Amino acid sequence: KEAKKAAMLSAMPVRGVHSIDALKHAARLEDMHTVGIDPGTLELIAAVDSDDPKGKTVVRYTLKQRQHDMRTRQYAEELKNSRPLPVTAAEETLSLFNSKAPSLAEFALFGAERRRQLCEVAEIHAFYDDLEHRKRRRKSALKAQQSEARLFNRIRSMHNPSDERTLVLAYGAWGLVAGRPNAACNKGNPPAIGVGLMKKLAKHFVVAPTPEHYTSKTCVACGGFCGPHPTLKNKLNKEIRGLRVCQHEGCGLLQNRDKTGATNIGLQFQKLMRGEPPIRTLTAEELELNDLAVCLECHDA
């Protein structure tokens, strides 16, 4: 029994979220196939094979693609067109109250208003008793599962079945908090699956949260600093978010931001697994800001 338990503890896991230190302990005698993943809000993930970042195709999964697969716009329009005017007015009135208020008094106001609307607006019961709502939600959930299954298969296809190495997804550490409400990165963007996608991937693969500081700002060719293009702008005369160019005078390589980030996240994971320093070390000021951010997260939790 003890020998079996020791063997299980020293063997590489096949799925789940694991820290780099835990994988170091389990991977002493085993090699790994690393896939770097850069999470985001609009481009949910960009996955790059660390064995051949240039030659292998980048696996991308965007918010627009997920919404298309789930028919989000179609179902929202169907719901909007079928909703009676009294129900719409009642919901707009109720939106002025806060169901997640921190104080009991504010939540009591929400509860009282909700009870009043349910008692006075008879159309609410008739509208939400319709089974079409449940059918629509069921269809949306099934389509979300199908969309995610296609993503899992695309990532799985990056690993050759005859390859005996363990496939490990080096997942950008921002994915641990992605999609949290009131985050600055969410401003102006529609709701995204965020950290939920990382947890879903962990049911099928080994996922290792990896520090991603400077990964999208470091050139994949020379290791120099990458920044926005000095002349190319969009129609609003702002920098093109997905475009990066190496600022090193002898390089000047044009790069895609998400692909660069995913490639460097995979490299960062490999360096940390070998006990080497990261791509870029944080300054004392950045470390202090990071500690303050962690304190704020703990306070909010």
N, C-alpha and C positions, 0 to 999 in steps of 0.2 A: 504494500500500500504506500509506504513512504517513498519507495523508489519511483513508483508511478507518479506520485504527486510532484516529486523533484523534477521528473522528466517533463511534466506538463508546464511547470514554472519556467523551465529553461528553453522551451520550444517557442518558436515564433507563433504569434496569434494569427488567426485567419480573418478576423474582422473586429470591429470596435474602435473606439477612440483611445489612443495610447500616447503617452508622453515620449519624447526622444530618449530620455534616460531609461525608461522601462524597456524600450526597444533595444537599446544598447546592451542591456543585460541579457535579453533573450536572443540576440542576433550575433553572439560571439562566434559561433561556428557556421553561420548561415549568411548567404549573400541576399541582397534585396534588389528588386526592380522598382525604381522610384519614378513616380509620376508627380510632377509639380502642379499644384492647383492654386490659381489666383481667384478668390471669391470676390463678388461685387454685387451691386444693387441692380444695375440694368443688364450687365453680362454676368449672370449668376455664377458661372464658373468658366474658366479657361484652363484646360488641362494639356500639359506638354510632357512628352516622353523624355526623361532625362538621358536615356541611352543615345538618342539621336534627335536633339531639339530642332535641328534644321530640316532634316529629311522627313520626319514623321508629321502627319497632319495634326493640327491643333483641334482638340475636341472642345467645342463651345456649346454652352447651354444658356440661352438668354431669357430674360423676363418676357419679352415679346413672343418668343417661341412657346414658352410655357402657357401664356395667356391664350395663344392661338390653339394650342392642343386642348386646353380646357374649355374653349369657346366662351371665354369670360365676357367679351363684349356682347355676344349674341344673347346669352342668358340674362345679362344686365338689362338689355333692351326689352326682352320679353317680360321681365319683372316690372320694369318701368311702365310699359304700355298696358299691362293688365291691372295695375294698381289704381283703385278708385280715388277720386279727388279728396274725399273726406279722410281716407287713410293717409294720403300724402301730407295733408295739412296737419294731421295728428302727429305724424313722425317728425315733421319740421318743428313743431312746437316742443316735442319731447327732446329734440336735439339741443335745445337751449339749457337742458339740465345735464348733470354729470352722474352717470351710473357708476363711475370708478373714483368718486370723490374721496379724498383722504379723511374728511370729517363726517361724522355720523349725521350731523344736521343737514349737510348738503345731500347726502344719499337719501335721507328721509324725504326731502323735497322731491327728488326724482321719483321715489316710490309712490308718493302721494299723487303726483301728476300722471304717472303711468296708470295707476288705479282709476283715476278720474277719466282718462281717455278710454280705457277699456269699458267703463260703465256707460259712458255717454255716446260713444261712436260705435254703433252696432255693426257697421261695415267691416270693422277690424277683425271680428271673429269669423265672419263669412269669408273674408279674403284669405286669412292665414289658416283656415280649416281646409282649404283646397289642397288636394293631394299633389297637384302639379308642383308645388314648392318642394316637397320631399323628393319627387321624381327628378326635378332639376338639380337638386343638391347631390342626389345619388349619382346622376350622370356626370356631374362635375368631378366628384371624387374618383369615379372610375377612370375618367380621362386623365386626371392628375397621376394616377397610378400607372397608366399606360405610358404617359410622357416620361415619367421617372424611370420606368423599366427600359425604355429605349436608351435613355442616358446611361444607365448601368451597363447595358450591353455594349454601347460604344466605348466606354472606359475599359470594360473587360476585353474588348477586341484589341486594345493596345498591348496586351500581354499575350505572348505566344503560348498556346496550351502546352507545348513541349518544353517550355522554359520552367525549370524546377525552382527558380527563385520565387520568393514571396513578393507579391505585388503590394507596395505601400504607397498610399496617397499622401504626399507632403502637402498638407492643407494650410493655406495662409492663416495665421493666428487671428486675423480680423474676423474670420468665420465663426469664432467662438462667441462673438457678440453681435454679429451681423443681423440686421432687421429689428434690433431693439427699438421700441418707441421713443420718440423725442431725440433720437441721435441726430447729430448735425448732418451726417451724410445722407439722411433720409429726406432732407428738405427739398421739396420740388419733385420728388420721385414717388411713384405709386408704391403701395405695400409690396414687399418682396418676401420670399420664403425664408431668407436669411439663414440663421443657425439650424433651422429645421432640415435644410438640405444636407448639411454636414452629418447630422444624426442619421438621416436616411441612408447616406453613403456608407456610414459606419456599420450598418446592418449587413453589408455585402463585402466590404473591403477593410483592410487595416488603414486607419486614418491617423496621421501624426500631425497635430497642430505645430506649425513651424513659424518662428519669428519672420516677419516680412518687412522689417525696416530697410528702406532704400532698395528693395528688390525691383521696383518699377523705375527707379532713378539711376540704375547702374547698367552700363552697356554690357551686353552679352558677349561682345567681341573682345574689347580691350579692358573692361572693368572700369572705364571712366564714368564721369557724371553725365546723365542723360537729362535733357530738359526739353521744353517746348520748342517747336521750330521757330526760328527768328523771323521768318517772312510769311509762311503759309498760315492763313487765318480762315475762320468760317465766315458766313454771311454777316454775322453780327460783330465782326472784327475781333473775335475772341480766339484764344488758342484752341486747336483741335485736340480734344481730350485724348483720343486714342492714338495720337501721333507723338512719338518721342524721337529725338535726334541726339546722338552722342556729341557732347560739347568739346571732346578732345580734338585738337587741331589735326592730328594725323589720322583720325578715324572718320567722324562725321556720319556714322551709320544710321540710316532711318529705321525705326523700329516701331512695332505695335506695342502699346503700353501693357496690355493684358498678357500678351505672349511673353514679353520681356519679364514681367512680374512672375509668371508661372515658371519660366525657365530658371530664374534666379532663386525662386523658392525651393525648387528641386535641388539646385546646387547648394543652397544654404543647408538643407536637410542633410545632404551627403557630407558636407564639411563638419557639421556638428556631430554626426554619427562617428566620424573619424577622430573626433576630439580636436579639430582645428578651429581657429577663430572664425567668426561669421564674416560675411562679405564686407560689411561696414560695422564698426563699433560705435555705440552711441556716446555722445559727449556727456559730460557731467550735468549740463543743463537739460538735455533730453531725458536723461535718466530720472532727474527730479520731476520733470513734467509727467513722465510715465507713472511714477509712484503716486503723484497727485491724482492722476486719472483713475488709477486703481482704487484709491481711497474714496473718490467720488462714486465709483461703481458700487463699492461696498456700502456706502451711505445710502444710495438709492435703493439697493436691494433690501 
